[in-house]
Structures are given as C-alpha cells and as structure tokens.
Amino acid sequence: MTNYRNNHYVPIWYQKRFLSHLEKDRKFYYLDLSPQAMTSNGRTYARNAVKRWGPPSCFAQRDLYTTQFRDVLSTEIEERFFGPLDDSAQPAIDYTADFQHPSADRDLLWRFIRYLSLQKLRTPKGLKYLSQFTQTTSKNLLLQRLQQLQDMYVALWTEAVWVIADSSQSGRELLLSDHPVTAYNSGYFPGARECRDGGDPHIWKSGTHTLFPLSPTKLLILTNLSWVRHPYGNPKRDRPNPDPFRQAMFKFTDIQTHRILSSDDVVKINYIIKKRAYRYIAANNRDTLYPELSLPKVQWDSFGKEYLLMPDPRAVPFSSQIVWGFADGSSDSVDAYGRRPGQTQFADKIRERREIETFHAFKGEYARLFGPQRRGRIYSLGTSEVTCDSAELHKSYLDGERTNRKHRYKT
C-alpha cells in the first residue's frame, strides 16, 4: 500500500537513475551536511553523517505535502498532483538525456521543462524560497501557491541557451542533491545574504546558470542569453524582460550537444552542487561526496571567470527577432528576450549594438582560451555544426576579441 504521507521531494524513479548497476544492494552513500547532535550518558556527539540508504529512504520528509484542515489530514497533493506529473516526466527526462539533433519533440520538451520548474520549487529548500518570495507563512496556502506557480521558470528557461554536457569520459559521476535544480551565479557566494536560509540566486539574474543532472554522466546547463552575449557585465543585474509569467518560444536547433566534461570539470560542478544543497547529497562512491578534497584552492567566482558553465558562444546564433505569418496574411514577431511589438525596449537597437560588440569580444576570448575545437554543436542548415574551426575562422575570432576588447567594460 502506497504511503502518501512519506513524501519524496526528489522522486524515487529519478534517484534510481543515479544508482550503479554494479551495486548489489542498490544503495547510495548518503551524506547529511548538518548531522544532528545526540546526547547519551551526559555526553554530546554528532550522529554518523554518512549512511548507506536506498532511494525509499533518501530525500523524503513526512507530510511535506500533506495539508491539514482542523483535525483532517489530506494527501491529495501527493496522490493527484505529484503522482501524474512524475509519471509523465520520466520519458521526458530520458528524451532530454539522450537528445541528439535533429530531434524535436515538442510534447516531451514541454513535459520536461514543466517538471524542471516544479522540481526546483518542491524541495524543502525550494518551498522555503517560495515562502519568502510569496510572503506566505501558512503551509496550506504555500502548497496552493506551489501549484499555482509551478510553471514559474518555464519562460525564462525556454529562452536560455541549452547545453547537454557529457561526463562519461571523465571517470567521475555527478552528485545527486536534495535540491537537484542548482543555481550558480558568480556574484553570489554561498554565504551571501541572498543565499542563506534556503535562498538561491534568482534565475532572472543575468549571470545565473541553472544546472540539472539528467543522469550520473549527463548534465543540463541553462544560461541566460544576456550573459552569453555580455559575460563582462554585472551578474546580479536582471536579464532583459525578466517577467517569468508569460509565453516564450524555443528553438530545438540551438541546443548545444557534444560538450565533454573533464575530470576536473566534474569535480568543480559537484562542488557547486554540494554547496547549493540544503542538507543532503548522495553518490555511488563515498569519495564523490567530498569534491572539495580534490580542489586545492576554491574561489566561488573562479568558476565563472574560467567559463566552466558557459556554452560555446561560437555556436550561439545572434538573432534579434523571430517573425512568423498566419494564413490570413497577418504576422507577429518576438525579439530575442521574448518581448513583443509595442513592449518597452522591443528589439532595442542600442542594446543590440552593444551586445554585438561584447559578444564578438567573448567569442574571440573563448577561441583564444579553448582553441579552434568546438565545445558545443548545434543544428544548422540541415547538418550538424562544425566540430573544429578552420585556421581562417579561428583567426577571425581572435581578431574580433582584439577589435572589441574595449567594449567589454560597457554596461
């Protein structure tokens, strides 16, 4: 019989994606980042921080989604809301993890991105953030807000630059955390006021990257387009058109694939995941729980400065508008930041000119740092994007950095 009061805020089926098939007992090394103190015979000691637990025992909290009206408890949210959503999300995550061009499945993408938005909000950390964001203290009302705002991040992530990264050649696996939709912003270190007590950098801050492990060896990285076009600005500034409650358009052809993560990359990403977790992380290997031991020196903003999470800008098309027509001869359009004709700053030519300059500077810097080999491929004109730039094209990127370097400091 299903126990609807034992609520898994990280679903069991998702956890099982991270279990090693080599493990006979199918259990994680499960680390409590804040183990409770115990008192016995007058002595106080910390409980063992690492346990060997399977998915039924991990990332769960009793009555997290249970509502109460006087003396009556209701598990309807767990049964009728999360149950169907989780069922529909499983094939969507499979599709995203195995994505290859020229695939374009609108239904599976929609299911996936809705699940992702809700997954960020449904954890204890996410609910605490939502409570602060909506100024809601009543649990019953907060769970109502959760259902109302479940698509809160869909539009912003639809307009982001998507990268599906692969760590299968690194010899390391990605961490699983109690807040698996992780936000990194170089401007907000873990102890910053905005990141305490359940806080997270807002997704609509220009420099915020979103990380979501799809499996132990596949990672989705979402980056605001404004940050890719101008990574020299203030990461705490709002991206253009930050309103999350609106429609948006998605281009499957611009998803970047073939981003290969090195062993060092995975260690750094696991460190970010661990520092942004709320209380628990899990892994197949005990050593994976301690990425900091493999980092001789850690500076939070260094991950941003070295472009650890950045897409390859050479594979990011620079477009100002998308225009489409209807059978009656009428047309409509939207700019790169989801603004429609008539909205303030729609197709802002001044901003666009500045972004062209900083974007060229960034492409050149990226080419200089990482060489002509592309670190991300898109789908273009019926064929996959080039894997390595010619000597002439590489030189043009380097020239672009020199020509536009002075524009890096524009706001």
ZAZAMAR-289004 format. One record per atom (N, C-alpha, C): x, y, z. Coordinates in steps of 0.001 Angstrom, whole numbers, plus 500000, padded with zeros to 6 digits. Example, Ala and Ser with C-alpha at 12.3 -4.5 7.8 and 13.67 -1.06 7.14 Angstrom:
! residues 2
513190494310507800512300495500507800513200496700507800512850497750507080513670498940507140512900500030507870
This chain:
! residues 411
500846498800500000500000500000500000500879501248500000500571502188499119501370503403498999501218504287500230502356504760500731502335505670501870502409507096501344501255507732501198501210509065500620501660510148501589501991509775502806502460510769503773503989510800503844504651509838503229506113509841503156506487510453501808506698511744501799506802512493500545508241512615500064508505512065498891509836512164498275509891513429497422510622514408497892510749515652497133511743515510495991512577514478496022513346514028494862512813512627494563512040512470493499511312511214493280512213509988493248511680508870493700512429507610493723512888507230492321512008507378491341512373506986489980513549507823489459513606509096489863514738509935489445516008509514490175515907509212491457517065508744492215517665507490491588516807506589491133517295505314490595518130505502489337517979506626488669518821506910487506520290507031487902520554507306489184521909507562489654522517506376490388521779505302490513522304504121491192523152503293490246524269502833490742525136501978489947524531500587489829524525500064488623524015498706488420524994497661488952526185498115489333527170497193489882526963496950491371526191497835492010525955497697493438524876496649493701525224495619494428524273494542494698523117495011495566523415495857496574522356496284497489521623497535497011522094498137495893521423499276495285521176500399496301522263500822496937522164501878497933523173502982497616522831504183498094523723505325497967524605505450499205525686506208499046526343506844500185525613508169500347524942508318501469524013509434501679524560510313502797524966511532502453525651512422503397524713513487503937524633513555505259523910514616505961524897515741506231524680516888505615525597518025505763525459518716507107524371518436507819524140519020509145523629517937510096524473516966510429524010515871511294523609516376512678522539515830513186522028516248514484522959515793515608523010516603516645523781516237517832522930515344518726523541514335519290522851513391520173523495513449521559522703513258522587523211513246523956522931511890524585523970511287525163523837509985525809524780509924527001524217509578528145525021509489529379525790510784529651525138511884529360525756513180529639526750513639528599526946512852527565527913513221526512527166513566525231527608514615524549527001515044523298527935514719522141527374514124521112528167513762519947527302513880518695527974514020517551527255514136516282526963512745515742525794512596515181525436511321514561526292511091513328526414509831512947527185509489511755526605510228510550527448510996509871526967511839508780526685511043507513527374509941507304527214509163506075526475507868506379525437507617505609524655506392505761524600505664504433524261504387504485524063503594503272522571503340503136521934504177502351520484504117502213520096503977500750518974503309500523518406503198499198517404504299498933516938504459497697516012505530497327514768505652498201514150504562498687512952504752499521513218505556500790514479505580501248514813506279502497515429507653502267515806507955501032516536509198500745515617510301500230515964511530500562515293512723500037513778512638500235513388512340501458511964512239501789511706512939503117510495513442503260510090514099504506508621513794504759508342513369505944506969513003506267506067514241506255504954514107505565503902515128505496504373516452504903505390516400504065505842517632503414504726518234502555503955517371501897502884517847501024501498517566501600501431517153502850500142516874503477499526518160504010498292518400503653497588519572504172496688519159505334496349520128506170495523519831507343494452520911507506493235520449507665492105521333507934491458520864509237491718521653510273491351521254511625492024519924511942491264518858512187491862517569512540491934516608511353491626517113510164491579516249508988492833516453508138493554515343507863494742515374507019494370514971505601494968515652504627494710515345503230496024515091502499496088513969501768497267513642500951496967513821499469495987514614499156495542514770497772496644515339496876497473516233497392498525516834496566499524515769496127499910514890497040500838513813496692500195512850495695498954512494495927498283511495495096497923512017493711497283513175493667496671513621492425497460514690491677498421515298492344499206516342491681500585515825491306501367515418492299502721514958492003502744513610491296501838512729491628501835511403491022501764511436489507500723512032488918500633512103487456501784512881486817502219513964487472503304514764486903504594513954486834504915513213487900506136512406487896506066511300486854504901510712486693504746509654485696505024510175484289504545511363483998504727511920482655506146512437482441506865512713483524508201513307483414509278512283483076509093511036483447510150510038483248510587509918481783509677509708480830510133509635479436510689510958478926510246512064479506510755513374479086512211513549479486512582513061480669513983513142481094514840512188480266514293511004479952515017510083479071515312510758477734514319511417477192514474512094475900515553513178475974515527513986477015516477515084477142517894514561477345518054513535478182519383512984478443520006512388477189519181511818476324519676511163475109519495512036473873519245513309474062518915514187472934520030514208471887519618514086470650520521514232469511519780514979468414520477515876467733519891516547466572519682515524465463518600515637464685517662516757464564516343516546465307516361515804466387515128515532467118514459516823467582513123516835467551512346517986468023510981517493468470510881517076469707509626516553470252509038517591471208508073518331470721507506519431471496506858518940472790506131517824472708505416517323473878506390516926474992507447516201474640508396515759475656509166516943476241509499517922475401510176519115475926509269519836476924508004520006476572507067520697477449506938519963478773506827518646478729506740517863479963508011518024480800509153518000480115510418518093480838510581519444481522510347520515480801510620521831481376509613522177482469508384521676482369507415521868483456507855521090484692508337519874484474508836519096485608510012519824486262510919520346485449512103521022485971511716522213486828510754522995486373510299524168487118509720523762488468508890522730488459508283522281489708509303521629490622510272520911490040511289520254490864512093521279491649512320522427491065513065523460491797512277523994492981510946523965492888510109524540493932509670523528494985509679522238494694509028521253495557509903520736496693511187521038496703512085520566497748511917521424499010512405520964500161512346521819501358513000523181501137514120523188500418514774524471500124513917525304499175513356524660498164512514525370497216511268525934497857510658525165498763509467525651499457509794526819500379510975526775500966511391527895501815511588529157500971512198528973499813512372530098498885511018530631498439510101529723498102508781530137497656508021530866498759508207530416499988507576531078501132508057532520501257509363532713501083509920534056501170509492534898499968509481534296498797509149535011497564507699535486497562506796534641498071505369534974498071504901535542499404505839535597500377505500536080501728504321535282502305504444533972502199503401533061502668503917532244503840503229532270504958503651531508506133502770530296506393501555530309505911500640529171506093501056528025505179501232526832505736501643525684504931500598525358503876499331525331504268498277525016503307498280526004502141498424527275502455498430528298501411499694528196500559500824527837501194502075527700500451501967526575499423501380525449499801501207524344498865500238524714497748499301525602498044498419526114496997499207527000496035500069527842496580500928528696495755501843527838494866502339526736495418503210525840494665502514525361493392501255524981493516500514524510492350500219525648491374499946526820491908499645527962491054500878528437490280502061528350490905503289528895490331504220527811489791503684526625489539504532525509489133505295525782487846504785526648486971505465526960485705506298528241485799506704528589486990507349529871487252508611530099486405509354529043486096510634529221485404510584528822483934509420528378483463509333527817482118509744528822481048509206530021481080509506531003480037510987531392480040511543531624481221512945532051481313513886530974480806513614529719481162514478528628480707514264528323479233513060528559478728512807528367477300513679529297476476513927530504476982514736531491476253516226531390476569516613530464477443518023530313477798518772529541476710520090529547476816520933528735475943521124527382476622520757526318475929520792524966476489522062524231476070522698523590477035523852522730476778523612521394477471523776520309476742523728518976477337525150518449477357525717518398478549527123518036478723527255516574479125528382515976478741528617514544478932529909514348479730529811513613480846530999513358481673531435511904481628530915511132480664531181509690480646532648509367480424533412510298479852534833510044479622535714510518480779535110511095481796535883511710482883536290510731483974535601509603484056535866508674485149535219509081486451534388510119486409533684510593487608532190510696487328531407510682488412529957510806488293529471512077488969528314512537488540527714513740489100527005513434490414527066514385491317526383514258492601524870514397492433524155513748493325522712513926493449522467514674494750521661515736494700521442516535495902519964516637496233519667517166497430518278517346497847517635518567497187518397519269496362517874520396495588518503520300494203518075519307493398518821518947492188518824519992491088517886520948491123517940522050490159518751523158490810520018523209490463521000524047491158521243525357490416521312526450491151521598527757490566523003528204490971523790528606489981525116529177490246525190530570489639525640531521490430525892532879489965527176533338490630528151533746489827529462534118490364529382535307491305528311536078491219528165537254492073527590536964493442527106535742493659526505535373494947527238534161495523528209534393496389528920533271497009527999532580498021528309531331498398527370530545499216526921531213500510527790532030501107527417532674502360526753534026502199526486534428500959525850535727500720524470535778501359524052536967501710522759537138502380521624536526501571521675536690500255520597536192499403520555534664499339521664534017499734521750532561499615521632531841500957521347532578502005521201531945503310519762531484503525519619530539504436518300530123504907517357529766503757517862528942502848517023528490501738517053529375500512517801530456500559517831531368499421518653530828498264518388531335497089519103530983495866519227532218495001520262532314494171520280533410493193519051533304492298518396534400492039517221534369491172517614533931489764516776533133489142517022532659487788517091533820486801516347534893487082516313536025486143517484536981486309518409536704487228519639537484487267520508537044486087521041538005485372521696537719484098522765536634484207523576536676485259524693535747485383524369534422486030523098534083486203522728532830486841522674531692485825523418530634486112523343529386485357522470528406486147521733527577485450520952526510486082521537525172485683521801524322486684522372523001486434521378521935486875521237520889486067520359519788486431520956518481485920521423517609486822521940516311486386520808515448485831520972514998484612519994514130483969520264512664484263521509512371484600521972511021484932523340511184485588523988510105485998525329510269486597526353510858485632526075510803484311527068511269483336526512512304482353525299512780482566524735513796481683524232514967482525524567516171482082524210517382482823523607518407481877522467518953482266521869520056481522522315521364482160522817522280481339523231523606481804522436524645481023521733525519481741520935526578481129521545527928481497521799528749480498522457530039480712521640531142480053521425532229480761520691533351480188521414533902478963520659534138477895521243534643476654521983535956476883521454536806477749522101538098478015523502537918478571523732536833479320525055536585479905526017536044478853525512535262477921526358534758476841526786535904475933525897536846475730526229537979474869527114539017475558527031539075476882527839540067477609528236539503478975529217538588479009529631537992480281530574538861481088530756540110480659531650541032481366530877542027482222529569541924482196528744542855482944528532542418484379527512542970484994527190542669486385526299541425486435526784540313487016525972539087487037524717539213487885524655540247488729523491540438489590522399541280488930522683541783487755521686542606487064520613541702486461519365542175486443518288541415485819518534541257484327518202540096483799518232539911482351517116540757481733517187541075480450516088541802479824514793540998479907513688541689480091512370541077480166512356539923481189512602540225482450512714539171483460511390538589483931510278539121483456508965538631483885508840537142483554508662536261484558508588534828484278507204534350483826506180535140484023504813534678483785504308535160482423504787534501481377504436534876480013504774533708479085504431533858477843504757532843476846506165533071476324506746532014475762508090532116475202508222531114474066509233531310473234509484530421472097510805529690472294510840528446471800512030527605471967512512527115470605513834527117470402514425526615469159515235525351469452514719524215469015515427522948469230516795522956468556516891523636467417518142523611466658519303524251467409519008525075468422520074525788469148520559525051470389520009523879470676520520523092471812521952522659471498522864522926472411524254522523472201524490521124472767525063520277471940525432518922472347526945518747472205527429517580472587528853517231472460529762518114473324529244518623474416530113519291475392530662518193476307531950517988476267532603516934477035533194517525478311532814516954479445533321517422480734534535516596481146535577517282481565536780516613482059536590516193483508537547515460484015537503515054485425537487516277486334538313517273486026538346518495486836537020519255486745536420519263485558535123519926485398534087519313486330534036517979486362533030517295487183533261517575488665534514517603489097534814517913490494534286519305490848534519520274489988534063521646490253532533521736490247531916521063489306530454521072489247529864520398490477530466519292490910529990518627492126530160519516493355531219520297493360531412521233494470530276522265494488529918522782493316528810523738493238527521523090493717527249521871493249526031521163493652526004520968495164527135520598495737527196520367497181526966521658497963527590522730497526527461523997498256526062524593498139525341524255497079523993524773496913522932523800497434523348522612497904522398521679498509521887522254499824520766521730500276520166522221501514520686521449502721520648520112502618521140519312503733521734517972503314521260517388502199521681516031501853522215515955500432523228515101500243523722514742498917523943513233498897523980512657497703524129511206497580525005510876496378525681509731496465526556509279495379526761507777495480527209507169494391527549505749494398528871505493495116529746506480495023531088506364495577531243507338496734531770506871497841531912507738499017532790508948498725533846508776497946534752509884497663534069511005496887533044510664496098532341511667495307531652512692496198531356512318497440530685513223498373531570514392498802532872514291498537533811515301499050534635515907497908533998516597496974534756517185495847535775518217496294535519518850497446536444519885497921537841519334498189537949518042498457539252517439498722540110517363497459539483517468496305540215517431495037540441518821494453540037519844495207540238521222494765541248521890495693542467522125495226543491522708496100543131524088496620542408524858495813542016526205496217540660526508495593539754527042496389538405527299495895538059528768496041537747529402494931537180530747494932535885530665494126534785531015494747533476530795494141533352531447492772533864532656492638533699533342491358534650532826490283535624531994490672536569531479489681535883530573488662534827529883489082534119529008488143533476529843487031533066531044487378532522531934486357533609532513485471534717532893486074535795533512485310536422532554484307536418531266484623537007530291483692535973529722482721534740530240482783533664529844481872533336528353481960533381527824483174533102526411483395531729526005482866530726526861483078529350526507482746528854527181481469529702527934480813529282528686479638529125527781478414528116528047477607528051527397476299529151527959475406529442527258474336530403527777473366529725528904472597530177530148472750529477531268472099529564531208470579530561530489470043530697530385468589529549529579467984528847528813468837527709528018468373526376528647468775526412529913469185525187530619469579524861531635468489523786531419467733523416532391466693523020533728467319523345534804466632522934536128467102521762536588466243520580536535466813519386536970466093518675538013466939517960538918466281517266539974467001515775539690467116515188539029466093513749538783466113513420537461465433512289536896465836511678535792465119510331536294464611510104536162463313508866536634462692508142535435462092506820535372462273506040534294461679504743534866461106504201534166460134502996534632459468501828533688459674500631534200459381499397533431459509498725533316458145497761532394458073497083532128456799496355533351456262495929534237457138495189535422456680496095536550456209497404536283456179498347537286455716498944538151456804498442538056458024498993538831459135500264538164459657500990538871460475502232538335461033502422538823462461503341538209463136503682538616464501505170538348464688505731538854465759507164538660465998507473538749467485508638538292467816509136538351469184510639538558469099511210539344470018512656539542469957513367538472470778514695538570470846515491537520471478515191537347472955514574538348473586514259538280475006512757538159475263512032537712474249510619537418474442509693538608474431510199539781474059509335540966474029508596541043472707507354541487472772506503541602471587506471543049471111506099543268469854505970544650469360505050545477470262505477546659470599504716547521471490505226547512472909505988546460473280506561546425474622507785547322474694508046547819475894509214548667476113510483547922475732511346548576474960512645548062474538512545546866473589511413546686472936511313545640471923512356545884470834513152544815470542514188544908469513515039546171469705515511546369470916516276547553471303517590547617470506517676548521469564518829548596468676520101549052469393519944549926470377521129550392471113521736549238471903520885548513472642521393547369473397521954546302472462521269546095471360521713545069470417523101545399469866523349546656469558524658547049469040525746546807470092525442547136471349526422546902472418526664545408472614525595544624472525525750543178472720526524542542471574526382543059470378527165542541469255528652542731469530528996543886470059530410544172470342530960543264471446530229543154472549530721542311473648530664540836473273529682540445472454529560539061472015530749538673471148531162539553470261532341539277469429533606539200470289533685540063471287534828540011472198534860538681472933533699538210473381533627536944474119533956535760473217533441535757471998533753534655471085535257534574470833535883535732470692537325535740470479538086535269471699537672535731472871538333535283474100538165533780474284536963533286474019536694531859474171537562531040473209537691531523471970538539530848470990539994530837471432540436531949472007541820532024472486542060531078473661541098530976474564541263530132475746541169528647475439540274528273474524539990526853474318540402526327472952540916527198472077541387526731470783540270526570469772540614526137468564539627526067467478538619524921467614538908523937468468537975522824468647536711523311469338535553523046468730534292523488469314533950522670470563533363523334471548532947522660472789531429522551472874530769522720471756529325522575471685528887522644470236527923521800469863527437521773468485525933522017468467525486522731467436524055522943467226523677522346465876522447522562465480521967522050464198521737523223463274522410523210462137522347524371461265522266523942459807521266524469459101521110524239457665521120522756457307520473521968458157520319520549457853521501519685458206522573520278458726523747519494459110524206519936460492524929519063461176525469519429462472526530520514462306526631521340463298527619522419463287529020521839463218529943522628462678531333522190462553531905521824463920532819520874463947533447520446465191534745521188465460535351521709464405536620522434464582536672523562463564537054524748464030537121525902463138538355525834462251538212526313461046539362526423460154540331527461460709541535527451460200542544528416460662542075529846460402541429530062459253540951531404458926539834531845459861538885530933460128537785531292461014538275531527462432539204530680462886539756530850464231540448532205464354541194532572463336541884533865463346540878535013463373539761534868462675538765535940462664538167536140464054538007535042464804537507535176466176538534535900467050539796535539466902540843536200467684540925537683467345540781537989466068540773539395465648539568540124466248538435539410466345537234540005466924537423540393468375538198539582469119538466539936470512539301541206470587540332541285469768541195542470469806540429543727469410539580543597468424538828544757467935537798545246468949537194544312469673536071544652470558536411544601472040537702544423472361538085544307473757537648545527474577537743546706473997537403547928474729535931547987475107535089547249474393533646547282474658533239546383475814534184545591476310533861544657477390533394545382478647533810546597478823533530547298480064532263548147480001531548548059478887530288548775478796529219548031479603528329548775480207527262548143480997526043547897480145
